[in-house]
Amino acid sequence: MEKSKKIKLFIGLSYLTLLIIFLFLFFSKFSLQELTSYEFIKENRLYFLELKSSNLFLVSTVFLFLTILWVFPLLGFGSPIALLGGFILGKWTGTIVVVLGLSIGATFLYIFGNYFLKDIIKEKFLNRFETLEIKFKNSEFIYLLIYRFIGGVPWQLSCLLPTLFNVKISNFFYATFVGIIPQIFLAVSIGDGLEKIIEENVEVPGFADIILSPNIYIPILAFFSLVLLTIFLRKLFYKN
């Protein structure tokens, strides 16, 4: 128990330290007023567009690295980075880079949890999820793929729970990569749609202009349809 407390304290302090350093460096370069201004967003959109046109590989590599860091050790979740990926890299490149980055970061988090947090996770969650153990033993990759696709568990926790079932690292990575593609693609598409709206509007567009744009409402409708599907599948998957 004492060891568990020390690990929790170390993780909490490490995360808080990294977050403070990141926020300090970020806000020393940009003010809150700049970040919330339409002109700032529009100007930086042009900057990233020019940078992407001149060196797509470099921009994609940097974004991939930052996405990995976003997941581990910063413990971020997928939606914000997916929207940003679509905004900067576009629909297709953004999907590939974000899915790959999230999968690598999630795998690092899983490995970390397997080595350092396994006892804590078992203590807190084994009774709640022990019915899944038989399913994972029968067909580890397939059930891990379904588990990743349907979600229903906070992203950070979803990366750690498979430590309960001792899944292979390779299965975890590939199941994560394939399983998160649908929802990440839709989120990236929304980010790409926002970029196109900003390109077409000199002034700040109204809410109706944004939500009625086909680049926005089509992926949003698809996303909600996916949510309904995953809710239905979730009830079957987690059923005792």
MOHUQUI-V431337 format. One line per field, one symbol per residue. phi: phi as a letter, one per 20 degrees, with the letter a starting at -180 (. if undefined). A space follows every 10 residues. Layout:
# MOHUQUI-V431337
phi = ???
This chain:
# MOHUQUI-V431337
phi = .ffffffgff ffffffffff ffffffefec effffeefff ffffffffff fffebfffff fffffffffg ebdflfdfgf fffffffedn feffffffff ffffffffff ffffeddgff fffecfffdf feffffffbg ffffffgffe mncggffffe gfffdlffff ffffffgffe ggffgfffff fffffffffe cfefffffff fefgfdffff ffffffffff fffffffeff
